[in-house]
Amino acid sequence: MLEPDDKTLELPLIEVIAPIAPKSFIRQKMIYNVQGVPVGRLTQVPAVYAHYSVNCLRQGESLSIEKRDEALQKAAELFINGNLCGLTVDDYIAKAVSVTGLPEYVVKNAAKNIGHATASAMNLAQLGIPQGVPTENTTQILENGCAQCVRRGDVLAVIAPGNGPGVHAIWPQAVALGYRVVLRPSDREPYTAQRLIQAMSESGLGDYVAMLPSDHSVVDELLDIADLSVIYGGDVLVDRFAHRSDVLVQGPGRSKIVIDADYPRNAALELVFESVIGLGGAACVCASSVLVEGDAAAFAHEFHAYVSRRLKNEQEQHRYLPELSAERYSWWLEQVTYYAGALVQPPDVFDTQSGVKRVMPLIMLAESLDSPLVQLEFTVAAVTFVPFRCDDNLDVIAPALVVTVASENPSLISRIANIPAIRNLYIGQVPTVWMQPHVPHDAFIAEFLMTTRGYRVAYPAPMNG
């Protein structure tokens, strides 16, 4: 935390966006790029302001479904093309790249996807509504009785992570469904949250959204004053909120690939490469383990050679490898030392013109499916190869956000398909990082936000006078 002085006051300030008169707050937090250079300041609101803002959202004007849909489409256009908070879209992308270190194409694609998902939020939200809920409420349907889908609350808190912008493609569906959304942006990458909230605010949704930057002490307050919350984090956070039905924790992905002995080797190498290193290796859908039928050690060494060949090309480095800050690079070196015994080869390190590092993925080898390495997940590209046989108990694959089965063996596919704790199942040449807005990520968010009840309307027949 910092107190403003003459020097820091020259840096751009990311302020609160809320449906009440703007306030000036003394408490601010510095934003650094991956080179460690301060590039901005982030307002830090106190808990009392968070309470007041949420109460104002609750009392805000309500818009019809049609008006919300129209506003979301306008917000999407602004997000993709507009000048918001003094930043063009190119300025925004440059800012997001500078603080996350992610490859530029990852941020550009994420911005495009967020815009599309926001414009389509109303239609996408409806995909999560049970099929038994009628799309029209005619007099006959209401008299006969029907299912009705209703919100579980009015205010959703979103505690956004900073590893990548992609998560902001999901929560606009809550606005489509009529929720008021209060978002705490990441201290590391607040630019996407700022841009999307501002776009919505300028498009007529000022009573539906708020961005409240804060320190971690205010997070618990937000979770308590909102009706429902979505929060991102690791196992500690998952365990902490496991008992709370009002909090949806987006935890570790532990995404995996299963490769059978007959799958074409070149295709398998490309599949693993895109799954492990795609999205900068930082997303929960990035593969962290690969089960290989047969000689996993040979495959791991072949994959290391394949990655090394591809990443000798500077264009490929720029496309796939994120830049690590000095702090993250120091942490990465600690992992290399700690897991040295499992590494196929020590990973290469590449210097950049800006002075920071890009690193090869950690490529490790485990002896059996019960090794803890199989469930290990990092915030950088890392993968563990492990052998399996078709008669092994494959329940160890779960839990997993995504599993890709590189096989045409119906028996193997069927066994894996019947593991309930696999959230997304892809068959064949589909990288684990593949995503489309019409396909559920960790279920449809409407399944968390909405509930279904019975509904019927019947009045007595008019009496003859």
Solvent accessible surface area in square Angstrom, and as a share of the most:
residue,aa,sasa,rsa
1,M,110,0.49
2,L,29,0.15
3,E,117,0.52
4,P,45,0.28
5,D,74,0.39
6,D,122,0.63
7,K,162,0.69
8,T,18,0.11
9,L,95,0.47
10,E,144,0.65
11,L,39,0.20
12,P,79,0.50
13,L,57,0.29
14,I,7,0.03
15,E,90,0.40
16,V,21,0.12
17,I,22,0.11
18,A,26,0.20
19,P,41,0.26
20,I,32,0.16
21,A,69,0.54
22,P,118,0.74
23,K,110,0.46
24,S,115,0.74
25,F,38,0.16
26,I,122,0.62
27,R,115,0.42
28,Q,9,0.04
29,K,63,0.27
30,M,33,0.15
31,I,3,0.02
32,Y,117,0.44
33,N,23,0.12
34,V,8,0.05
35,Q,70,0.31
36,G,48,0.46
37,V,79,0.45
38,P,53,0.34
39,V,27,0.16
40,G,1,0.01
41,R,16,0.06
42,L,1,0.00
43,T,6,0.03
44,Q,2,0.01
45,V,5,0.03
46,P,54,0.34
47,A,31,0.24
48,V,112,0.64
49,Y,15,0.06
50,A,0,0.00
51,H,67,0.30
52,Y,123,0.47
53,S,0,0.00
54,V,1,0.01
55,N,72,0.37
56,C,28,0.17
57,L,0,0.00
58,R,91,0.33
59,Q,149,0.66
60,G,16,0.16
61,E,119,0.54
62,S,83,0.53
63,L,42,0.21
64,S,57,0.36
65,I,97,0.49
66,E,126,0.56
67,K,114,0.48
68,R,20,0.07
69,D,38,0.20
70,E,114,0.51
71,A,8,0.06
72,L,1,0.00
73,Q,90,0.40
74,K,113,0.48
75,A,0,0.00
76,A,3,0.02
77,E,99,0.44
78,L,44,0.22
79,F,0,0.00
80,I,65,0.33
81,N,97,0.50
82,G,13,0.13
83,N,99,0.51
84,L,2,0.01
85,C,61,0.37
86,G,62,0.60
87,L,29,0.15
88,T,57,0.33
89,V,36,0.21
90,D,98,0.51
91,D,58,0.30
92,Y,1,0.00
93,I,13,0.07
94,A,59,0.46
95,K,47,0.20
96,A,0,0.00
97,V,37,0.21
98,S,33,0.22
99,V,5,0.03
100,T,1,0.00
101,G,4,0.04
102,L,8,0.04
103,P,7,0.04
104,E,74,0.33
105,Y,52,0.20
106,V,8,0.05
107,V,0,0.00
108,K,97,0.41
109,N,72,0.37
110,A,12,0.09
111,A,6,0.05
112,K,143,0.60
113,N,83,0.43
114,I,0,0.00
115,G,0,0.00
116,H,100,0.45
117,A,2,0.02
118,T,0,0.00
119,A,36,0.28
120,S,24,0.15
121,A,0,0.00
122,M,18,0.08
123,N,111,0.57
124,L,13,0.06
125,A,0,0.00
126,Q,91,0.40
127,L,85,0.42
128,G,11,0.10
129,I,29,0.14
130,P,63,0.40
131,Q,184,0.82
132,G,60,0.58
133,V,27,0.16
134,P,34,0.21
135,T,141,0.82
136,E,116,0.52
137,N,98,0.50
138,T,62,0.36
139,T,97,0.56
140,Q,110,0.49
141,I,55,0.28
142,L,34,0.17
143,E,80,0.36
144,N,104,0.53
145,G,29,0.28
146,C,27,0.16
147,A,28,0.22
148,Q,44,0.19
149,C,26,0.15
150,V,33,0.19
151,R,95,0.35
152,R,91,0.33
153,G,15,0.14
154,D,65,0.34
155,V,0,0.00
156,L,0,0.00
157,A,0,0.00
158,V,3,0.02
159,I,13,0.07
160,A,7,0.05
161,P,29,0.18
162,G,11,0.11
163,N,53,0.27
164,G,14,0.14
165,P,3,0.02
166,G,40,0.38
167,V,31,0.18
168,H,4,0.02
169,A,21,0.16
170,I,43,0.22
171,W,6,0.02
172,P,1,0.00
173,Q,17,0.07
174,A,0,0.00
175,V,0,0.00
176,A,1,0.01
177,L,14,0.07
178,G,6,0.06
179,Y,0,0.00
180,R,18,0.07
181,V,0,0.00
182,V,0,0.00
183,L,0,0.00
184,R,8,0.03
185,P,0,0.00
186,S,9,0.06
187,D,27,0.14
188,R,83,0.30
189,E,5,0.02
190,P,0,0.00
191,Y,9,0.03
192,T,0,0.00
193,A,1,0.00
194,Q,16,0.07
195,R,7,0.03
196,L,0,0.00
197,I,0,0.00
198,Q,37,0.17
199,A,0,0.00
200,M,0,0.00
201,S,38,0.25
202,E,86,0.39
203,S,10,0.07
204,G,48,0.46
205,L,0,0.00
206,G,24,0.23
207,D,46,0.24
208,Y,5,0.02
209,V,2,0.01
210,A,0,0.00
211,M,0,0.00
212,L,1,0.00
213,P,0,0.00
214,S,1,0.00
215,D,30,0.16
216,H,132,0.59
217,S,86,0.55
218,V,8,0.05
219,V,15,0.08
220,D,60,0.31
221,E,61,0.27
222,L,0,0.00
223,L,3,0.01
224,D,97,0.50
225,I,32,0.16
226,A,8,0.06
227,D,47,0.25
228,L,5,0.03
229,S,1,0.00
230,V,6,0.04
231,I,8,0.04
232,Y,46,0.17
233,G,30,0.29
234,G,36,0.35
235,D,66,0.34
236,V,127,0.73
237,L,35,0.17
238,V,53,0.31
239,D,107,0.56
240,R,122,0.44
241,F,8,0.03
242,A,83,0.64
243,H,149,0.66
244,R,60,0.22
245,S,90,0.58
246,D,36,0.19
247,V,11,0.06
248,L,46,0.23
249,V,27,0.16
250,Q,23,0.10
251,G,24,0.23
252,P,39,0.25
253,G,2,0.02
254,R,45,0.16
255,S,0,0.00
256,K,0,0.00
257,I,0,0.00
258,V,0,0.00
259,I,5,0.02
260,D,14,0.07
261,A,67,0.52
262,D,133,0.69
263,Y,32,0.12
264,P,83,0.52
265,R,102,0.37
266,N,124,0.63
267,A,30,0.23
268,A,0,0.00
269,L,5,0.03
270,E,59,0.26
271,L,1,0.01
272,V,0,0.00
273,F,0,0.00
274,E,40,0.18
275,S,0,0.00
276,V,1,0.00
277,I,1,0.00
278,G,3,0.03
279,L,48,0.24
280,G,2,0.02
281,G,4,0.04
282,A,18,0.14
283,A,29,0.23
284,C,42,0.25
285,V,3,0.02
286,C,10,0.06
287,A,3,0.02
288,S,7,0.05
289,S,0,0.00
290,V,0,0.00
291,L,0,0.00
292,V,4,0.02
293,E,42,0.19
294,G,48,0.46
295,D,93,0.48
296,A,4,0.03
297,A,40,0.31
298,A,49,0.38
299,F,1,0.00
300,A,0,0.00
301,H,88,0.39
302,E,66,0.30
303,F,0,0.00
304,H,31,0.14
305,A,43,0.34
306,Y,34,0.13
307,V,0,0.00
308,S,19,0.12
309,R,149,0.54
310,R,57,0.21
311,L,0,0.00
312,K,156,0.66
313,N,74,0.38
314,E,138,0.62
315,Q,147,0.65
316,E,37,0.17
317,Q,16,0.07
318,H,100,0.45
319,R,109,0.40
320,Y,6,0.02
321,L,3,0.01
322,P,14,0.09
323,E,33,0.15
324,L,1,0.01
325,S,24,0.16
326,A,84,0.65
327,E,143,0.64
328,R,48,0.17
329,Y,41,0.15
330,S,58,0.37
331,W,81,0.28
332,W,3,0.01
333,L,77,0.38
334,E,107,0.48
335,Q,27,0.12
336,V,27,0.15
337,T,105,0.61
338,Y,169,0.64
339,Y,39,0.15
340,A,60,0.47
341,G,87,0.84
342,A,21,0.16
343,L,25,0.12
344,V,18,0.10
345,Q,83,0.37
346,P,101,0.64
347,P,15,0.10
348,D,67,0.35
349,V,56,0.32
350,F,38,0.16
351,D,107,0.56
352,T,23,0.13
353,Q,196,0.87
354,S,57,0.37
355,G,60,0.57
356,V,14,0.08
357,K,55,0.23
358,R,31,0.11
359,V,11,0.07
360,M,1,0.00
361,P,2,0.02
362,L,0,0.00
363,I,3,0.01
364,M,2,0.01
365,L,53,0.26
366,A,4,0.03
367,E,165,0.74
368,S,49,0.32
369,L,22,0.11
370,D,121,0.63
371,S,22,0.14
372,P,117,0.73
373,L,30,0.15
374,V,1,0.00
375,Q,48,0.21
376,L,43,0.21
377,E,57,0.26
378,F,28,0.11
379,T,80,0.46
380,V,8,0.04
381,A,10,0.07
382,A,10,0.08
383,V,1,0.00
384,T,2,0.01
385,F,0,0.00
386,V,0,0.00
387,P,46,0.29
388,F,5,0.02
389,R,161,0.59
390,C,48,0.29
391,D,116,0.60
392,D,29,0.15
393,N,109,0.56
394,L,6,0.03
395,D,88,0.46
396,V,42,0.24
397,I,0,0.00
398,A,19,0.15
399,P,80,0.50
400,A,3,0.02
401,L,15,0.07
402,V,2,0.01
403,V,0,0.00
404,T,0,0.00
405,V,0,0.00
406,A,0,0.00
407,S,2,0.01
408,E,159,0.71
409,N,51,0.26
410,P,104,0.66
411,S,69,0.45
412,L,2,0.01
413,I,36,0.18
414,S,56,0.36
415,R,85,0.31
416,I,0,0.00
417,A,53,0.41
418,N,115,0.59
419,I,14,0.07
420,P,123,0.78
421,A,43,0.33
422,I,21,0.11
423,R,121,0.44
424,N,13,0.07
425,L,63,0.31
426,Y,24,0.09
427,I,74,0.38
428,G,14,0.14
429,Q,86,0.38
430,V,41,0.24
431,P,34,0.22
432,T,0,0.00
433,V,23,0.13
434,W,96,0.34
435,M,92,0.41
436,Q,79,0.35
437,P,47,0.29
438,H,103,0.46
439,V,42,0.24
440,P,47,0.30
441,H,43,0.19
442,D,39,0.20
443,A,30,0.23
444,F,45,0.19
445,I,15,0.08
446,A,2,0.01
447,E,105,0.47
448,F,26,0.11
449,L,0,0.00
450,M,23,0.10
451,T,65,0.38
452,T,62,0.36
453,R,126,0.46
454,G,67,0.64
455,Y,79,0.30
456,R,160,0.58
457,V,41,0.24
458,A,63,0.49
459,Y,187,0.71
460,P,123,0.78
461,A,86,0.67
462,P,127,0.80
463,M,185,0.83
464,N,154,0.79
465,G,129,1.24
